[in-house]
């Protein structure tokens, strides 16, 4: 009888521990309290149009798909390229100074902190 009781208690303890451990995260295994950022998605891509270029180097764009506005903080690691070899005097590597209001861009940025990794000029107006 003691042996049956100890086996039952052991099974009960393991089962209750498993149930408690599975309830420690939100739905889908994402911890509760997590923001809307997908933890498995590293970057996001925006197709957008430049609406403003501020003196501090911040580029304000309008997302074509979602109709939202974003302020892109450009840093020294951001890589600029042009899709067409004919534009920008044949240069493939560009700078912030080459951007103008109305340019269509494809922007790749980190989803977690918003760091802009790559900017590709698709069309100039």
Secondary structure, DSSP 8 states (H G I E B T S, - for coil): -HHHHHHHHHHHHHHHHHHHHHTTS-GGG--TT--SS-TT--EEEEEEEEEEE-TTS-EEEEETTT--EEEE---TT-EEEES-SSGGGG-SB--GGG--TT-EEEEEEETTT--EEEEEEEE--
